[in-house]
Amino acid sequence: MRRRCSPTVRDPSREVRPRHDPPPAGAGRGRGTATRCRRLGLTAALLTLPLLAGPGAVLPATAAPPAAPTAPATDPDRPVSVALTRMDPRTVTPGGTITLAGTLTNDGTETLTDLGIRLQRGEVVTSRAELLAHDADPDPATTAAGGFVPVDGTLEPGASLSFTYAVTTADLRMERDGVYPVLLNVNGTGPDGEASRVGEVATSVVQQTVAPAAATSVAWLWPLVERTHRDASGEFVDDALTALVADGGRLDRALSVVERLPTVLAPGAPAATPVAPVTVAVDPALVEELSLMAEGPYDVAGEEGAGTGGEAAAAWLERLRAVAADHPVVALSYGDVDADALQAAGLPGAVARSLPGAAADGDTTDDTADGGTTDDEADAPGPAGAALLREVLGVEPRTDLAWAAGGSLRPDTLATLRDGGIERVVVASSALTSGEAVLGTGGGGAAARTTLPGEDGPVEALVADSGLSGVVGAAGSTGGGPRVAEQRYLAELVLLSQQPVGDPAGQSVLVAPPRDVDPDPEAVAAMIADTALPGLRPASLSDLAAGPAVDAGGPVEPAEAAALDPEGLADVVVTESVRSDLAGAVVGEPASVLAPYDRALSRTASASWRDEPAAFRAAAADLRGTVSALRERVTLLAPADGTYSLASSDAPLVLTVQNDLPFAVRVLVDARTRDNVGLTIGDVGVQEIAPGQRTTLEVPTEVRQSGRFAVTAGLTTPDGGPLGDDVAIQVKSTAYGTISLSITIGAAALLGLLFLRRGVLFLRRRGRTEDDAALPEGAAFPPSRSPV
């Protein structure tokens, strides 16, 4: 047998490295260890290893089928990755046996032989503050160690070996209650014949002898959230949601966590219930999308009936209904909007409309007699979230709780939320100036309840433990596997429960993993079930709201706030401006009529887009184009030849308005001529145009002179926003205007006078002719003028 380092010889500075993160490449620790082993001449001691018996012996191991070769590990001196699949019991008592099982995988390029493992521990820690300090300055875990025991088999590159290892608390000299940092150390021999440490994984062992007098309440808030896969018009742009809810998808795994919880039958209870209540936070937009998929064939990216997720969506929703029957449900804002981003952009109205409990402006809908919801209510933008979950899941969701997507909320955002019916918010401890008070690391007990400063007074808040929430969220990628993450979660909770607390209400903790959590269902379900261990007590959010409180300060001003892309947000601002202008033109209730577009805005302004700026910009541009296009659906129709004739000086200008919108609108006509010479156009005031109709409007005119006039006509909303395109019309008039008519009448009168004068003169001349006939012969008229 080749040599490996003896368990009785330890060099803390080189052999043991308790952190599971790989050291920088080229550290060269392994070869130094092997050289020291040879120099100390430990061959005889090493030869006795196969003879070890008792708790330190390795139980039968089976070789796993070789896996496909992978890229070399980051650290060539630690080519073996260790994945723990078993670590029992979760908490030990003095004299107990610790059993570990898992898999060793060779991620390197060289074959390893003579594999051996052992567990070694560091100094005990008895408070959560000490455990967090240990993270910053890790203990080398060399205080005590079990014996090295061999793992049968040769580890080829890319291959794996299973192992099981057992050691007693006596072997590790665990004499006090608390948490013991431990390191599973893997040694092996490479082609050069030198033994060295080839892998390791750090975790902890929890020893608990007596349960605390007061149990620590632990509540869970579990997200079921996914960004939208529809465009602003509501059409599916891809079919990616199918894979997410199908077997093995992220949302499938997230729902499986709650489904896997064990049940308990309480004394006198009629049926078993889950071991811990988990409040499920659901985005109504996600349920809406899945409902559309489940209804039958649906189009994807413009391709008719291309969607394939109908069955998967229906199955997932059925599972969610079963979960909702056993666990409380909280309705998130529709689309899980980024409330802070919208508030900072000056769009509090958009925030308010997304809230599940905010009544729609002017909402006059009534529940049906059987307690259901009317069709109008289902289309309302505010209650739609609650109504949709109520209809699909068959439960009454909670609507008075808002969960901050970024961990904290601005004071003005808190005011908007409160006005929208939110009574309590959930924030993260890491986002508060005195968040350590929530964690119980500052000398007092942990408490998940506090108040936050709002613009119009303090707001009740529940504070999620950022440390524990992060452990849960990263469980799937934790070095050593999800079982290591579970052990860390349990270690922190046990230490909390063991510390003295002055508050008679005890301690409380809220665990709320990130919204995009991609969990290992078995591991996270075990974490939730751990809440029922001695010293811990499963609790609901309502229990926390009535539990101990601390002063956690105010929101931390982030160095670089995670926010929506500014360019995309600018398009959302423009869209909201267009929406507000159109709301003033709607006949009826704007909130109900514009609900589809309000929902589109909420989906587009989702906090889920924070990490996808390019995709958000594209979605925001689509939103702006879709809502702005509503203006183009109310238009003036130009005459066929572009010319309109007025039959009289006060004949109206007849215009035809086409409304292609599905709702009635109020419009103003804006018609004008160049310099307003010869033709004056009056005002018809606000006109109502029925949906899907052509309406003729008569615009009063006054013609002052005949001829042709260039008229430009357009439509606007009552607030002045343009509708459709302007129309250029040539107006022709052959009628006399006021001036022309006056001139004509004057000329006619003058002509009449002239005719009258001629008549008078004619009669006078005729009279003289008759007088001439009556004079005596020889007589003559006197001259008409003096001859002089």
ZAMARGU-4260 file (C-alpha; in steps of 0.2 Angstrom, whole numbers, plus 5000, padded with zeros to 4 digits):
<rodrens>
0) 5000/5000/5000 | 5006/5017/4996 | 5009/5030/5009 | 4997/5044/5015 | 4998/5056/5030
5) 4995/5049/5047 | 4980/5055/5057 | 4992/5058/5071 | 5003/5070/5062 | 4995/5087/5058
10) 5002/5103/5050 | 4988/5116/5052 | 4997/5128/5041 | 4998/5116/5026 | 4988/5100/5028
15) 4971/5107/5033 | 4961/5119/5024 | 4944/5121/5031 | 4936/5131/5018 | 4928/5122/5004
20) 4932/5135/4991 | 4948/5129/4981 | 4964/5139/4985 | 4973/5148/4971 | 4981/5137/4958
25) 4999/5133/4961 | 4998/5133/4980 | 5007/5117/4980 | 5002/5111/4997 | 4999/5093/4992
30) 5016/5089/4987 | 5023/5097/5002 | 5012/5086/5013 | 5018/5070/5004 | 5036/5075/5006
35) 5034/5077/5024 | 5025/5060/5026 | 5040/5052/5018 | 5052/5061/5028 | 5044/5056/5045
40) 5045/5038/5040 | 5027/5034/5044 | 5026/5018/5034 | 5023/5006/5048 | 5008/5017/5055
45) 5000/5019/5038 | 5001/5000/5036 | 4989/4997/5051 | 4975/5008/5043 | 4966/4993/5035
50) 4965/4985/5052 | 4956/4999/5060 | 4939/4994/5067 | 4924/5002/5076 | 4915/5018/5073
55) 4930/5025/5063 | 4929/5011/5050 | 4923/5014/5032 | 4907/5005/5028 | 4906/4995/5012
60) 4908/5007/4997 | 4902/5004/4980 | 4910/5011/4964 | 4899/5022/4954 | 4899/5021/4935
65) 4912/5032/4927 | 4905/5049/4922 | 4910/5058/4907 | 4927/5067/4909 | 4925/5085/4915
70) 4937/5100/4914 | 4951/5100/4927 | 4946/5107/4944 | 4951/5125/4947 | 4965/5119/4959
75) 4975/5105/4952 | 4981/5100/4969 | 4962/5097/4974 | 4956/5087/4959 | 4943/5077/4969
80) 4926/5085/4972 | 4916/5078/4987 | 4897/5078/4987 | 4889/5073/5004 | 4872/5064/5002
85) 4870/5059/5020 | 4875/5067/5037 | 4866/5059/5051 | 4860/5063/5063 | 4857/5081/5060
90) 4861/5085/5079 | 4871/5073/5090 | 4872/5070/5108 | 4887/5065/5118 | 4893/5047/5114
95) 4883/5047/5097 | 4890/5042/5080 | 4891/5053/5065 | 4889/5045/5049 | 4893/5053/5032
100) 4890/5046/5015 | 4893/5053/4998 | 4903/5053/4982 | 4921/5057/4977 | 4923/5062/4959
105) 4939/5064/4950 | 4939/5081/4940 | 4957/5080/4936 | 4967/5071/4922 | 4977/5059/4933
110) 4972/5042/4940 | 4971/5042/4959 | 4974/5027/4970 | 4975/5023/4989 | 4961/5034/4993
115) 4957/5038/5012 | 4946/5049/5021 | 4944/5056/5039 | 4934/5069/5048 | 4943/5082/5058
120) 4936/5096/5069 | 4939/5114/5075 | 4935/5123/5091 | 4917/5123/5096 | 4907/5139/5093
125) 4892/5143/5105 | 4884/5158/5097 | 4879/5164/5080 | 4890/5179/5081 | 4905/5167/5083
130) 4900/5156/5069 | 4899/5171/5057 | 4916/5177/5064 | 4922/5159/5060 | 4917/5162/5041
135) 4928/5178/5041 | 4943/5169/5049 | 4941/5150/5047 | 4947/5138/5060 | 4959/5126/5053
140) 4949/5111/5060 | 4964/5103/5068 | 4958/5102/5086 | 4953/5083/5085 | 4952/5070/5071
145) 4945/5053/5067 | 4957/5040/5059 | 4960/5039/5041 | 4951/5025/5033 | 4953/5018/5015
150) 4941/5020/5001 | 4941/5004/4990 | 4944/5007/4972 | 4954/5017/4960 | 4948/5034/4954
155) 4950/5037/4936 | 4948/5054/4928 | 4930/5058/4927 | 4925/5043/4937 | 4916/5043/4954
160) 4917/5032/4970 | 4904/5031/4983 | 4909/5031/5002 | 4902/5030/5019 | 4911/5035/5034
165) 4907/5034/5053 | 4915/5042/5068 | 4910/5045/5086 | 4908/5061/5096 | 4921/5053/5108
170) 4933/5051/5094 | 4931/5069/5090 | 4932/5074/5108 | 4916/5084/5107 | 4912/5088/5126
175) 4901/5103/5125 | 4885/5108/5116 | 4887/5119/5101 | 4893/5119/5083 | 4909/5111/5078
180) 4917/5116/5062 | 4923/5100/5053 | 4932/5095/5038 | 4931/5079/5028 | 4949/5077/5022
185) 4952/5066/5006 | 4970/5059/5003 | 4976/5050/4988 | 4991/5045/4978 | 4994/5051/4960
190) 5005/5043/4946 | 5021/5050/4954 | 5018/5039/4970 | 5016/5053/4982 | 5002/5054/4994
195) 4993/5071/4996 | 4977/5079/5000 | 4966/5078/4984 | 4950/5084/4990 | 4940/5091/5005
200) 4923/5098/5010 | 4919/5109/5025 | 4903/5108/5036 | 4898/5107/5054 | 4892/5095/5067
205) 4879/5101/5079 | 4878/5094/5097 | 4863/5098/5107 | 4860/5089/5124 | 4845/5099/5131
210) 4832/5108/5121 | 4830/5127/5125 | 4817/5133/5137 | 4809/5144/5124 | 4808/5139/5106
215) 4813/5150/5092 | 4799/5153/5079 | 4804/5151/5061 | 4793/5156/5047 | 4795/5153/5028
220) 4790/5164/5013 | 4792/5154/4997 | 4792/5162/4980 | 4784/5155/4964 | 4789/5169/4952
225) 4794/5169/4934 | 4797/5184/4922 | 4784/5185/4908 | 4785/5176/4892 | 4772/5187/4883
230) 4773/5203/4874 | 4763/5219/4877 | 4749/5213/4867 | 4748/5197/4877 | 4755/5185/4864
235) 4768/5172/4869 | 4785/5176/4862 | 4792/5159/4867 | 4787/5143/4874 | 4801/5143/4888
240) 4788/5142/4902 | 4784/5124/4896 | 4801/5118/4901 | 4800/5127/4918 | 4785/5119/4924
245) 4788/5102/4916 | 4797/5088/4926 | 4814/5094/4931 | 4811/5112/4927 | 4814/5126/4939
250) 4796/5130/4944 | 4793/5111/4945 | 4807/5110/4958 | 4801/5125/4967 | 4784/5118/4969
255) 4791/5101/4974 | 4799/5108/4989 | 4782/5112/4997 | 4775/5096/4991 | 4788/5086/4999
260) 4785/5092/5017 | 4781/5078/5029 | 4764/5079/5038 | 4760/5077/5056 | 4744/5072/5064
265) 4741/5083/5079 | 4732/5076/5094 | 4713/5078/5091 | 4716/5084/5073 | 4704/5076/5060
270) 4718/5075/5047 | 4737/5076/5045 | 4744/5093/5041 | 4761/5099/5034 | 4775/5099/5048
275) 4777/5118/5045 | 4766/5131/5036 | 4775/5139/5021 | 4768/5155/5015 | 4768/5154/4996
280) 4771/5170/4987 | 4763/5169/4969 | 4764/5181/4955 | 4746/5182/4947 | 4754/5185/4930
285) 4762/5168/4931 | 4746/5159/4935 | 4737/5169/4921 | 4750/5163/4908 | 4749/5145/4914
290) 4730/5146/4913 | 4731/5152/4895 | 4742/5138/4891 | 4731/5125/4900 | 4716/5131/4891
295) 4721/5123/4874 | 4731/5127/4859 | 4740/5144/4860 | 4751/5153/4847 | 4769/5156/4850
300) 4779/5170/4841 | 4765/5172/4829 | 4764/5153/4824 | 4747/5147/4826 | 4745/5133/4839
305) 4764/5131/4841 | 4763/5130/4860 | 4767/5113/4868 | 4765/5116/4886 | 4746/5114/4889
310) 4747/5098/4898 | 4762/5103/4908 | 4754/5119/4913 | 4738/5111/4918 | 4747/5098/4929
315) 4757/5111/4937 | 4742/5122/4941 | 4733/5107/4949 | 4748/5104/4960 | 4748/5122/4965
320) 4729/5121/4970 | 4733/5106/4981 | 4748/5116/4989 | 4737/5131/4991 | 4724/5121/5001
325) 4737/5117/5014 | 4747/5133/5015 | 4743/5151/5015 | 4745/5161/4999 | 4750/5179/4997
330) 4747/5188/4980 | 4762/5198/4974 | 4759/5213/4963 | 4754/5208/4946 | 4770/5205/4936
335) 4780/5207/4952 | 4783/5225/4947 | 4799/5234/4952 | 4790/5246/4964 | 4805/5257/4968
340) 4810/5259/4950 | 4793/5265/4945 | 4791/5276/4960 | 4808/5284/4957 | 4803/5287/4939
345) 4788/5296/4945 | 4775/5283/4941 | 4766/5279/4958 | 4750/5276/4948 | 4758/5262/4939
350) 4763/5254/4956 | 4746/5256/4963 | 4737/5248/4949 | 4748/5233/4950 | 4744/5229/4968
355) 4732/5214/4971 | 4721/5223/4984 | 4720/5240/4976 | 4703/5244/4971 | 4701/5250/4953
360) 4697/5268/4950 | 4678/5269/4949 | 4676/5250/4951 | 4658/5246/4953 | 4658/5228/4950
365) 4650/5216/4963 | 4653/5199/4967 | 4641/5186/4961 | 4628/5179/4972 | 4638/5163/4975
370) 4653/5172/4981 | 4662/5171/4964 | 4668/5185/4953 | 4660/5194/4939 | 4669/5195/4922
375) 4671/5214/4924 | 4680/5211/4941 | 4692/5198/4932 | 4697/5212/4920 | 4700/5225/4933
380) 4718/5230/4935 | 4720/5231/4954 | 4709/5216/4961 | 4713/5206/4946 | 4728/5198/4955
385) 4718/5193/4970 | 4703/5188/4959 | 4713/5178/4947 | 4721/5168/4961 | 4705/5166/4969
390) 4697/5159/4953 | 4711/5148/4948 | 4717/5141/4965 | 4701/5141/4974 | 4708/5151/4990
395) 4707/5168/4996 | 4725/5175/4994 | 4732/5188/5006 | 4733/5205/4998 | 4740/5216/5012
400) 4758/5211/5011 | 4771/5217/4999 | 4788/5208/4997 | 4802/5220/4992 | 4810/5213/4976
405) 4827/5222/4980 | 4826/5219/4999 | 4821/5237/5003 | 4809/5250/4999 | 4810/5269/4997
410) 4800/5280/5009 | 4789/5287/4995 | 4786/5269/4989 | 4780/5264/5006 | 4768/5278/5005
415) 4761/5272/4988 | 4760/5254/4994 | 4750/5259/5010 | 4738/5270/5000 | 4736/5254/4989
420) 4730/5243/5004 | 4747/5236/5009 | 4748/5235/5028 | 4765/5226/5030 | 4780/5224/5019
425) 4794/5211/5019 | 4812/5217/5018 | 4829/5209/5019 | 4840/5211/5035 | 4855/5215/5023
430) 4846/5231/5017 | 4844/5239/5034 | 4856/5250/5043 | 4854/5239/5059 | 4850/5223/5051
435) 4861/5214/5064 | 4848/5217/5077 | 4837/5205/5067 | 4850/5192/5066 | 4852/5191/5085
440) 4871/5193/5084 | 4872/5210/5093 | 4868/5202/5110 | 4849/5202/5109 | 4838/5189/5103
445) 4833/5187/5084 | 4817/5196/5079 | 4809/5197/5062 | 4798/5211/5066 | 4802/5230/5064
450) 4795/5246/5057 | 4802/5257/5043 | 4801/5275/5041 | 4788/5280/5028 | 4784/5297/5020
455) 4767/5297/5030 | 4773/5288/5046 | 4781/5271/5051 | 4776/5256/5041 | 4775/5238/5049
460) 4788/5227/5042 | 4794/5209/5043 | 4813/5206/5040 | 4819/5191/5031 | 4836/5184/5038
465) 4848/5187/5023 | 4860/5174/5030 | 4848/5160/5031 | 4839/5165/5015 | 4855/5165/5006
470) 4860/5148/5012 | 4843/5141/5006 | 4844/5150/4989 | 4862/5144/4986 | 4859/5126/4992
475) 4860/5119/4974 | 4877/5126/4971 | 4885/5124/4988 | 4902/5116/4989 | 4899/5098/4995
480) 4881/5098/4990 | 4864/5103/4997 | 4866/5092/5012 | 4881/5104/5017 | 4869/5119/5015
485) 4856/5111/5026 | 4868/5108/5040 | 4874/5126/5039 | 4856/5132/5040 | 4853/5120/5055
490) 4869/5126/5064 | 4864/5144/5064 | 4846/5141/5070 | 4852/5129/5084 | 4865/5142/5090
495) 4851/5155/5090 | 4839/5144/5100 | 4853/5141/5113 | 4858/5159/5116 | 4849/5168/5131
500) 4835/5179/5127 | 4827/5193/5138 | 4811/5195/5128 | 4798/5184/5135 | 4791/5183/5118
505) 4806/5173/5113 | 4815/5174/5096 | 4808/5174/5078 | 4816/5171/5061 | 4809/5173/5043
510) 4817/5164/5029 | 4813/5171/5012 | 4825/5164/4998 | 4828/5174/4981 | 4813/5175/4969
515) 4823/5165/4956 | 4827/5151/4968 | 4832/5135/4959 | 4831/5123/4974 | 4836/5105/4977
520) 4818/5099/4982 | 4824/5086/4994 | 4837/5097/5003 | 4826/5112/5005 | 4811/5102/5011
525) 4822/5095/5024 | 4827/5112/5029 | 4809/5117/5032 | 4806/5101/5041 | 4821/5105/5052
530) 4810/5119/5059 | 4801/5106/5070 | 4817/5100/5079 | 4819/5103/5098 | 4822/5122/5101
535) 4813/5127/5085 | 4795/5130/5082 | 4786/5132/5065 | 4777/5148/5063 | 4767/5158/5050
540) 4769/5176/5045 | 4755/5181/5056 | 4764/5173/5071 | 4779/5184/5067 | 4769/5200/5065
545) 4763/5197/5083 | 4780/5192/5090 | 4795/5201/5096 | 4801/5217/5088 | 4818/5226/5086
550) 4824/5243/5079 | 4832/5238/5063 | 4836/5256/5057 | 4831/5262/5040 | 4835/5257/5022
555) 4854/5256/5017 | 4858/5267/5003 | 4866/5255/4991 | 4882/5259/4983 | 4875/5254/4966
560) 4857/5250/4966 | 4851/5236/4956 | 4838/5244/4945 | 4829/5243/4928 | 4839/5249/4913
565) 4837/5268/4912 | 4834/5267/4893 | 4820/5254/4895 | 4813/5263/4910 | 4811/5279/4899
570) 4800/5270/4887 | 4789/5264/4901 | 4788/5282/4907 | 4782/5287/4889 | 4770/5273/4889
575) 4762/5279/4906 | 4761/5296/4899 | 4751/5290/4884 | 4741/5279/4895 | 4736/5293/4906
580) 4731/5304/4891 | 4720/5290/4884 | 4712/5287/4901 | 4705/5305/4899 | 4697/5300/4882
585) 4689/5284/4888 | 4670/5284/4889 | 4667/5274/4905 | 4679/5267/4918 | 4697/5269/4912
590) 4704/5256/4924 | 4693/5243/4917 | 4695/5248/4899 | 4713/5250/4899 | 4716/5234/4911
595) 4725/5224/4897 | 4738/5238/4894 | 4740/5241/4913 | 4744/5223/4915 | 4756/5224/4900
600) 4765/5238/4908 | 4766/5229/4925 | 4774/5213/4916 | 4786/5224/4907 | 4791/5234/4923
605) 4794/5217/4933 | 4809/5217/4944 | 4814/5200/4935 | 4821/5211/4921 | 4835/5219/4932
610) 4848/5206/4927 | 4842/5206/4909 | 4844/5224/4903 | 4844/5221/4884 | 4829/5210/4886
615) 4820/5223/4896 | 4824/5237/4883 | 4816/5226/4870 | 4801/5223/4880 | 4799/5241/4885
620) 4801/5247/4867 | 4787/5234/4862 | 4776/5241/4876 | 4778/5259/4870 | 4774/5254/4852
625) 4759/5244/4857 | 4751/5257/4868 | 4756/5271/4857 | 4748/5262/4842 | 4731/5264/4851
630) 4731/5282/4846 | 4732/5277/4827 | 4716/5267/4829 | 4705/5283/4830 | 4707/5292/4814
635) 4699/5304/4802 | 4694/5298/4785 | 4699/5310/4770 | 4687/5313/4756 | 4690/5301/4741
640) 4697/5315/4730 | 4704/5325/4744 | 4691/5339/4740 | 4675/5344/4750 | 4663/5357/4743
645) 4653/5369/4754 | 4635/5373/4746 | 4632/5388/4756 | 4641/5401/4767 | 4637/5392/4783
650) 4637/5374/4777 | 4645/5363/4789 | 4661/5354/4786 | 4657/5335/4787 | 4671/5324/4794
655) 4670/5305/4796 | 4679/5298/4811 | 4684/5279/4812 | 4686/5271/4829 | 4694/5254/4828
660) 4696/5253/4847 | 4686/5240/4857 | 4680/5255/4868 | 4671/5271/4866 | 4682/5287/4866
665) 4679/5306/4868 | 4688/5316/4855 | 4691/5334/4850 | 4692/5340/4832 | 4706/5352/4827
670) 4703/5359/4810 | 4712/5374/4804 | 4715/5384/4788 | 4731/5394/4782 | 4730/5411/4789
675) 4711/5408/4793 | 4707/5420/4778 | 4690/5418/4769 | 4685/5403/4779 | 4682/5401/4798
680) 4680/5384/4806 | 4670/5383/4822 | 4671/5371/4837 | 4660/5356/4839 | 4666/5352/4857
685) 4670/5335/4864 | 4662/5321/4854 | 4659/5303/4859 | 4664/5290/4846 | 4657/5272/4848
690) 4669/5257/4847 | 4671/5249/4830 | 4660/5263/4822 | 4661/5276/4809 | 4654/5293/4815
695) 4650/5308/4805 | 4654/5325/4813 | 4647/5342/4806 | 4659/5355/4810 | 4652/5373/4808
700) 4660/5385/4795 | 4658/5402/4789 | 4663/5407/4772 | 4667/5425/4768 | 4673/5423/4750
705) 4671/5410/4737 | 4686/5399/4731 | 4697/5385/4737 | 4704/5383/4755 | 4717/5372/4762
710) 4711/5364/4778 | 4721/5353/4790 | 4710/5342/4801 | 4715/5331/4815 | 4709/5323/4831
715) 4715/5324/4849 | 4710/5318/4866 | 4702/5330/4878 | 4719/5332/4886 | 4727/5337/4869
720) 4735/5321/4864 | 4735/5317/4846 | 4724/5303/4838 | 4728/5296/4821 | 4736/5307/4807
725) 4731/5324/4802 | 4721/5325/4785 | 4724/5338/4772 | 4707/5343/4763 | 4704/5355/4749
730) 4688/5364/4753 | 4679/5372/4738 | 4665/5385/4740 | 4655/5393/4726 | 4643/5402/4738
735) 4644/5421/4741 | 4652/5426/4757 | 4647/5441/4768 | 4658/5453/4759 | 4654/5446/4742
740) 4636/5447/4745 | 4637/5465/4752 | 4646/5470/4736 | 4633/5461/4725 | 4618/5468/4734
745) 4626/5486/4734 | 4629/5484/4715 | 4612/5478/4712 | 4605/5493/4722 | 4615/5505/4712
750) 4610/5497/4696 | 4592/5498/4702 | 4594/5517/4705 | 4602/5520/4688 | 4587/5511/4680
755) 4575/5521/4691 | 4584/5537/4685 | 4583/5533/4667 | 4565/5529/4669 | 4562/5546/4677
760) 4571/5555/4664 | 4562/5545/4651 | 4545/5550/4658 | 4550/5568/4660 | 4556/5569/4642
765) 4540/5561/4636 | 4530/5573/4646 | 4539/5588/4637 | 4535/5580/4621 | 4517/5580/4624
770) 4518/5598/4630 | 4526/5603/4614 | 4511/5596/4605 | 4500/5608/4615 | 4508/5625/4611
775) 4501/5637/4598 | 4508/5638/4581 | 4523/5649/4581 | 4526/5648/4599 | 4543/5641/4606
780) 4550/5635/4622 | 4560/5647/4631 | 4579/5643/4631 | 4584/5631/4644 | 4599/5641/4648
785) 4604/5659/4647 | 4611/5663/4630 | 4624/5674/4639
</rodrens>
